[in-house]
Amino acid sequence: MLGKLNGILCLHANNVPWGTCGHIFSSNLKSRKYAKTKMIDRHVVPSDGRAVRHGMADRVENPQQLFQMLPKGNLFSWNSMITKYVTDGKIDDAAYLFDRMPQRNVVSWTSMISGFCQHGLLDDARQLFDKMPERDVIAWNSMITGYAKNGRMEDARLLFDEMPERDMVTWNSMIRRYMQCGSVEDASELFEKMPHRDMTSWNSMIVGYCQNGKIEDARHMFDEMPQRNVVSWTAMLTAYNQLGNIEDALQLFDKMPKRNVVSWTAMISGYTQRGRMEDAQQLFDKMPVRNVVSWNAMIAGYAREGKMLEAQRLFDKMSGRDVVSWTSMISGYAQSGKMDDARALFDRIQRHDVIAWNAIIAGYTQNGQGQASLTMFSKMLGAGMKPDLSTLVTILSASASLAALQQGKQVHKHIISSGLMSNSSLGNAIVTMYAKCGSIEDARKSFNRIHEPNLVSWNAMISGYAQHGLGSEALEVFEQMQQTGTKPDHITFVGGLSGCSHAGLVDKGFQYFELMTNSYGIQPAAEHYACMVDLLGRSGYLDEAKDVIIKMPFEPDAVVWVSLLGACRVHGNTELAKWAAEHLVELQPQDATPYVLLSNIYAAAGRWDDVAKVRKLMKDGGVEKEPGCSWIEIKSKVHSFLVGDRSHPQTEEIYATLERLAGSMEKAGYVPDTNVL
């Protein structure tokens, strides 16, 4: 009986549910033989996991109660309970039990040391390790692995060097951890010192070289191997694919003496990542055995290429879909702008996990449907699902797109209460959200709370100031960033040049433009030229702005021409405006922007015949101006309005208020500007 009870505890320690343990015990229990066993006083464990005393209501509901019924000297049971506590994350309970053990063996000590290491309590683990009366190689490996997994490779190496006898597990573990930390030279040094090597040793080096981008060293190691297994071949195959060397990967794949499903999938993934879906499909059709990863690779590949019919065809054929299958399809439809299809798939999922919620929320945000994103986020919280970092970053972006300040503040509070403020991605998203919602003061406060601002942080603050027309403040932050030694990128200079434009600092703008190319080697893109055109145009240097456009090393895009048109409108230069509008129409013939801007410029100059001509061109070309849209956030709800819109439930009250305001403005002497129509 003692052996069977110990067996139950052992099963549960290895994550077998308590009810199942009881079922296993009861199904093997001969009631007459054990009914009189003094140890458990005629307790029988039925299939629901409860031990019920014959004729009494006493029950054993959990392993702790069963453990208490066993003899206190049963070392196996003590070790099983400690292992279970460690597995369940109850490290304090495990330590409490360990301290009260009447006797311990090396398993007891090693289980406790491993538990402390798993929970990052390395000092506690080391204290136990130093107190051990005797240690075996497993105890040494547990402590060394604990240091290595927690990034303390120096301590791991010191202990490794002290180790009296090392087995293959010790050597391979150290090599693998060095590679994972990027310490390639240290890993190579240990590999050379190994008295014996097995297949794992060689594969650890190959995989490590590949993970650290040293493909030539990996190939050299691969060629030097006395014998290779499928892991060796697949590691090289995957490395070639990740670096884009698809032809080298294919040559290796063709030479493989034996392939498994991982090898086939690695080659298929290489094709799909390069958009070579026909090659991927041919290989997929030849696969002798497929798993869910193989199917997902194909589905994700078609989805990335926007070929949703092919992706849907495979998805429908697939059996045993997992969360990756569903989210790949949802993301694919979202990227294609088909949010109705994405939502229909989402609604078909029986159990939504955080990845599925993130996919649909991100889809709405990417397609400019911020309000739908906020609605889905509320439903996610209502379903009891805890958002992760990806969710929060996305919902902050949605709040920013809607200028939904109150919603953004609520998310910010959630982040603070969750203790996630130290995450740089969230900190940057918060700064951007406040800036886009018009609260530049809160953006600066949030920026100041970031412990170590990275490039994205600086860019968010510089761009935020520039978007608010606070050019001097934007340039001040730009200078502060340079003082920290942070290297600016092309986005930084867009913000800096935009700041110069708003502050009217023409000379400073040219200095930044030259600094970008001469000091940082950044080639100006269309957005940088657009900033220069805007800078010169705002300051009235329209001919110089035109000269910048003419000298551009590539064809100007729409942003450049719109910048010039805007400057022409401010300064009333109708001829240059016509020149810019003609080029803009060539680029975007169905876009109403150039027609509207040019019409306004003509109207401001009193050239009504030309206004009529522009409107006729729009009509003849079938160009329609998109209705203006505005929105306002009230009590964390965003209300949007189109021109002439009467769909709002409070339409009557809104229009009545507008009429009263218009009357009050007229009485106050307000005269509308009819130069802009």
N, C-alpha and C positions, 0 to 999 in steps of 0.2 A: 504493500500500500504506500509506503514512504516513497518508493521509486515512482509510483504513478502520480502522487501529489507533486513531487519535485518536477516530474515531466510537465505537469500543467503549468507550473511557474516558469519553466524553461520556454515552453511554447509561447506564453504570454510575453515573456521578455523579448522574444523575437517577433513581436508585433502581431501575433495571432490574437484575434478578438477574444475577450474574456468568455463570451457566450459560447464561442466555438470550442475553446479549451474545455469548458464544462461538458459540451456534447461529446468530445473525444473521450473524456474521462468516463462519462456515464455509459457510453456505448461499449466500453471495454470492462466495465465494472461488474463483477459477479456479486450480486447483492448478498447472497447467503455467506459467501466466503469472507466478505468485508464488513458485513453488517455489525459484527461483534468486535471489530477492530477497536481496541481501546484508544488508539491515537486520535481518531476523529470522532469517537463516541457515537458510532452508527450514523455519521453524516453521509448522505448520498448526494452527488452532484448531478442534477437532471440536465436535459438538453438546453435549457435556457440559461445555464451558467450558475444557477443558485444551488447551494448545498442545503437541503432541507432535512432537518432532523425528524426521524420517524416519530409521529405522534406529537410534534412540537412545532412552533412557528418560527424557531430560530432559523436564520438564513445567512449564508455566506455570500455577500453581494459583490465582493471584489477580491483581488489577489492579496491585498493587505490583510484581510480577515483570515484567509486561508493560511497565509504565512505565519500569523500569530498562533495558529493551532499546531504548528510543527514544533518538534523538539528544538530548543534554543541552540543546541550544538550542531545542527544540520548546516554545515558550511556551504553546501551546494545551493540550498534555498536562500541563504543570505546573499550569495553572489548573484543569484538570479534576480532577486528583488533590487539590488543595487543597479544591475544592468538595465532593468526595466525603468527605474527612476531616471537614470541617465538618458535613456532613449526618449522618455516622455518630456525631457527638459526640466525635470524636477531635481536639479542638482543639489539644492539644500537638503531635500529629503534623503537623497543618496548619501550625502556627507554625514547626516544625522545617524543613519543606519550604520555607516562604516565606522563611526566613532564608537558605537555600542556593540560592535562585533566581539563575541567572546574569544574568537580566534580568527586569524586571517591567513590566507595563502597568497601566492604570487598573483593568482587571478583576481583576488580581492583588490590588492594594491593597483594592479594594472587597469582594472575596470574604473577605479576611482580617478586615477591619473588621466585616463582617456576622457572621462567625463569632464574633468576640469578643463582639459585642453579644448574639447569641443565647444565649451562655453566661453573660451577666451581667458579663463582664469589660470594663466600660465604660471604665475608666482605660486599659487596654491598647489598646482600640479608639481612644480619643481620641489617644493617643500616635502611633499609626500615621496617623491622619487628619491630625494636625499635620505629620507628616513627608512627606506625599504631595507629590511634585514638581508635580503638577497634578491638579485635581479637576474632575469633571463633576457634573451635577445628581444622578446616581445615587449618587455617593459622599456628597454632602451629605445626601441623603434617607436613606441607610443609617445615618449617624451620628445624625441627628435622630430617626429611628424607633427606633433602639436606646435612646436616652435616654427617649423617650416610653413604649416598651413596659416599661421597667424603673421607671417611675414618677417619673423625674427630669424633670418637665415644665419646670422653670425653666431647666435646662441646654438642653433641647430648644428652648425659646423664644429663648434667647440666640443659639444657633447659627442658628435660623431667621431672626432679625433680621439676622445677619451675612451671610446667604446672598446672593451677588451676583445670581443669577437663580433665580427659583422657578417651578416648573411646577405644573400642576394637581394632580399627585400630592402635592406638598409641602403645598400649602394644605389639601387634603382630609384628608391624614393627620393634620395638626396639629388640625384641627377635630374629627375622629373621636376622637383621643386625649384632647383636652380634655373632650369629652362623657363618655367612659368613666371619666375621673377625677372627674366631677361638677363640673368647672369650666365651667359653662354660660355665664357671662358672658364668659370668655375666648374660648370658641368663637364666641359671637355677635359679639364684637369683630372676630375674624379674618374671619368671614363677611362683615361689612360692609365690610372693607378689601379684599376680593378684587377684583382688576381684572376678572376674568371668572369666571363660574360655569358648571359643567356639572351634569348631572343628579345625579351623585354628591355634589356640594356640597350641593344642596338636600336630597337624601335623608339625608345624614349629619346635617344639622341636625334634620330631622323625627324620625329614629330617636333621636338624642341627646336631644331634648326629651322624647320618649315614655319613654325609659329613665330619665330623671330626674323623671318624674311631672308634667311641665309640659305637660299635654295641650292646654290652651288655646293656648299658644305654638306647639305643634306644628300645631294646626289652622290657626292664622293663617298659618304658614309654608306649609302645604299649599295654602291658598286663594290665596296670593300667587305660587305657582309659575307660571312662564310656560307650562310643559307638564309633564305628569306621566306616569310610567310605572307599571308594575304594582308595582314596589317601593315607590313613594310611597303608592299606595293601600293596599297590604298593611301597611305600617308603621302607618298610622293605624288601620286595621282591627284590628290586633293590640293596639294601645294601648287602644282603646276596650274590647276584650274583657277585657284584663288589669285594667282599672279597674272592670269590671262594668257598663259602659254598653252592654249587649247590643243595645238598640234603636238607639242611634246607630251601632253597628257594622253592624247589619243594613241601615240606610238607606244607609250608605256602600257596602256590598257590592252592594246593588241598583243603585247608580248606576255601578258600575265598568264602563268601556267594554270592558275586556278582563280576563279572570281566568286565573290559572294554578293549578296544583295547590296551591301555597303559599297562595293567597288562599282557595280552597275549604277547605283544612285549617284555616286560621286561624279561619274562621267556625264551622266544626264544633267546634273546640276551645273557642271561646267558649261554645257551647251546652253542651258536655259538662262544662265547669268549673262551670257553674251548675245542673247536674243536669237540664237540659232535653233529655233523651235522645230524645224523640219528634221534636223539631225537628231535632236533630242527625242522626237516622236519615233523615228526609226529605231533608235536604240531601245526605247521604252517598249516597243512592240516585240523586240527580240528577247526581252528579259525572261529568263526561265521562271523566276520567282520574284514577285513584287511585294513590298511592304507599304505601310501607310506613308513612309517618308518618300518613297519613289513616286507615289501618286501625288503627294503634296508638292514635290519638286516640279512636276509637269503642270499642275494646276496653277501654282504661283508663277511659273514662267509665262504661261499664256495670259494670266491676269496682268502681269507687268507690261506685256506687249499690247494690252488692250484688246486681246482676242477673246472676248468673254463667251462667245458661242462655243469655241473649242474648250475653254475652261469648264463651261457648264456641262458640256457633253461628257467630259471625264468625271466631273463631280457626280453626275447622275449615275454613272457606271460604278463608281467607287463604293465598296462596302467597308464598314468599319471606319467611318470618318471620325477624325479627331478635331480638336479646337483649331488646329492649324488649317485644316481643310476648310472649315467654315469661314474663318477670318480671312484667309487668302481670297476667297470668293467675295466676301463683303468688301474688302479693301480694293479688289479689282473693279467691282461695280462702282465703288466710290470714285476711284481714279478716272473712270470713264464718264463720270458725271451722272450715273444712273442710280440715284439715291433711293428711288422707289424699289428697284430690284434688290439693292443692298438691304433695305429695311425689311423687305419680304423674307429674305434669307435669315436675317437676324431673328425675326419673329418665329421662324421654324425651329430654332435651337431650343431644345428642351430645357437645358440648364445653362444659363449664361454665366460664364466666368469673367474675370476682370479683363481678359484679353479680348473677348467678344464685345464687351461694352466699350472698350477703348477703340476698337475698329469702327464701330458705328458712330461714336462721338467724333472721332477724328475725321471720318468721312463727311459728316455734316459741316464740320469746321472748314475743311479743305474746299468744300463747294460753296462757301459763303453763306451757309445756312446756320449762322451763329445761334439764333433763337432755338432752332431744333436741337442743337448741341446742348444748350442749357436745359432744355426740357428732358432730354435723354439722361443728362447728368442727375437731374432731380429724381427720375425714375430709378436710376442706378442706386442712389442713396436710399430711396424708399424700399428697394428690394433687399436692403441689408448688405449690399456689396460695398466693400471698402476700396476706395479709389487708390491707385498707386501713383508713382511719380509721373508716368506717362499720361494718366487721366488728368492730373492736376495741371500739367503744362498745357495740355490741349484745351482744357476748359478756361484757363487764363487767356489763351489766345482767342477763344471764342468771345470771351467777355471784352477783350480789347477791340475785336472787330466790330462789336456793337456799341462800343463806348459805354458798356454796362458797368458803371463804376461800383454800384452797390453790390452787384453779383460778384464782381472781382474782389471786393473787400471781404465778402463772406468766404470766398475760397482762400483768401490770404489768412483769415482767422483760423480756418480749418488747418492750414499748413502749420501755423504757429502752434496750435493745440496738439498737433500730431508730432511735434518735435522735428519737423523736416526743414526748418529754415536754413540749416547748414548746407543743404544741397544747392550747388551752384546753378544748375539748370532751372530750378524753381525760383531762385533769387533773381536770375536774369529775366525770367518770364514775368515776375511780379513787377520789376522795373518797367518793362515794356508795356505791361497792362496799364499801369498808372499813367504812363506818358501818353498812350493812345486814348485813354479815357479823359484826358485833359487835366489830370491832377499831377502836374509836374513837381510840386512840392513833395507829395508822397513818393513820387518816383525817386527823387533825390534822397529822401530819408531811407528808402529801401536800399538804394545803391550804397549808402554809407554804412548800412548794416552788414553788407557782404564782407566777410573777413578777408578774403584774398580775391579781389575782382580779377576775372580773366578777360580775354579779349572780347568775348561776347558781352560781358558786363559793361565794359567801357563803351563799346559800340552802341549798346542800348541807351546809355545815358547821353552820349553825344548826339545820337539821332533824335532822341526825345527832345532835347533842348532845341535842336535845329528845326524840328517839326512845329514847335511852338513859337518860332520866330525869335528865339533867344540866342542870337548868333554869338554874342560875347561869351555867354555862359558855356555854349558848346565848345568854343575855342579854348576856354579855360580848362575844361575837362580834357580836351585833346592834349594840351600841354602837360597836364598832370599825368596822363597816361604815358607820355614819352619819358617823363622823369622816372617812372617806375621801371623802365626798361622793357615794357611790353611792346612788341613789334606790331604796328598797325597793319591792317589788310585793306583790301579794296573797299570794304564796307565802311571802315573808319574814315577813309578819305571822302567818301560820299557825304558822310555826316559833317566832316570838317569843311568841305567846300560849300555845302549847303549853309553852314553857319556863317561863313564868310559872305555868302550871298545875302542872307537876312540882315547881317550887320553892315552891309555896304562896303566891305573891306576888299576892294579889287586887287590891290597889290599883294595883300596877304593871301588871297585866293591863288594868284599866280605862283607865289612862293610854295604853297602846299602842292600845287599841281606839279611843279618841278621837283619838289621833295619826294613825291610819290614815285616818280620815274628814276631820278638820279640816285637817291639814297636807299630806296627800298626795292627798286627793280620791278615795280608794279606797272604794267602796261595799262594806260587809261582805257576804260570801256565806255560804252555809249552813255551810261549814267553819269560818268565823270565829265564828259563833254557837255551833257545836258546841264550839269551844275555850272559849268563855266559860261555857257550861253545864258543861263538864268542870272548869274552874277553880273555879267556885262550888261544884259538887257535891263535888269532892275536899276542899274546905275546910269542908264541912258546911252550906253555905248553900243548902239544897235549895229553900226557898220562893223565894229570889232567882233561882235557876236556872229555876224554873218561870215566874217573872215575865218573864225574858228571852225564854223561848219564846213566851209569850203575846203579847209586844210585837213579835215579829219581823214585818218588813214583807211576808213571804211565808210560804207553808206550810213548816213544818219538814220536812227530809228524814230518812231513816232514821238517818243518822249522829248527828243531834241527839238523837233519841229513845234511841238506844243509849247515848249519853253520859249521859243522865239515868238510864237504867236501871242503868248501872254504878254511878253514885253512890248510887242507892237501895239497891243490894245492899250497898255498903260500910257505909252508915249504917242499914240495916234499915228503911227507910221503905216499908212494903208498900203503903199506899194510893196514894202517888204513883207507885210502881212499876207498879201496876195501871193507872193512868191512862196512863202512858207506853207500856206494853205494848199497850194497846188501840189506840192511835194507830199504833203500829208494825205491828200485825197488819193494819190497814186498808191501809197502804202496801205491805206485803209478806206477803200471806196465806199463801204457801207457804214462807216463811222460818222456820226453827226457832228463830232467835235470840231473839225476844221470849218464846216459850214456855219455852225453857230458862232464860233469865235470871230470869223471873218464878217459875218452879218452884224455882230455887235460893234465891230470896229468901224464898219461903214455907217452904221446908225449913229455912232458917236460923232462921226465927221459930217453927218447930215446928208450922206450920199444915199438917198432912199431908192433911187433907181437901181443902184448896185445891190442894195438889200433885197429888192424884189428879184433880181437876177439870181442871187444866191439861193433864195427860197425856191425859185423855179427849178434850179439845178437839183436841189434836194428832192423835189417832187418828181421830176423826170427820172431821176436815178433810183427812186423808191427808197430813199434814205429817210428814216424816221428817227426823230429825237426821242430817246428814252425818257419816260416821265421822271421828274425829280422825286427823290425819296428822302424822307427824314425820319428820325425816330427819337424817342425820349424814354428814359428809364424812370419808372415810378414804383416804389416799393418792391424793388428787385425784379420787376416785370418790364420788358421792353415793348413799347407800343410804336409801330411803324406806320407811316402815312405816305401815300403816293399823291401826285397832283390830281385834284378832283376826286380823290378817294372818299367814298361814303360808306365803307364797309365796317368801320369801327362801331361797336355797340353804343358808344356815346357821341355819335356823329352830330346829332342835333345840338347838344350842349356845346360841343367844340366849335361848330360854325357860329352859333349865337355869340360865343365869347370872342371869336375872331371879328365879328361885325362890331361888337362894342369897342374892341381895341382899335380897329380901323377908324371908328368915329372919334375916339379919344386922340389918336395920332393926328387926324386932320384938324381937330380943334387946336392942337398944340402947334400947328403950323408946319407939319411935316409935308414935304413935297417929294414924290417918288422920282427917282433917277430914270428917265425914259431913254437915256443913251444906251442902256443895255436891255435888250429885249429877249 
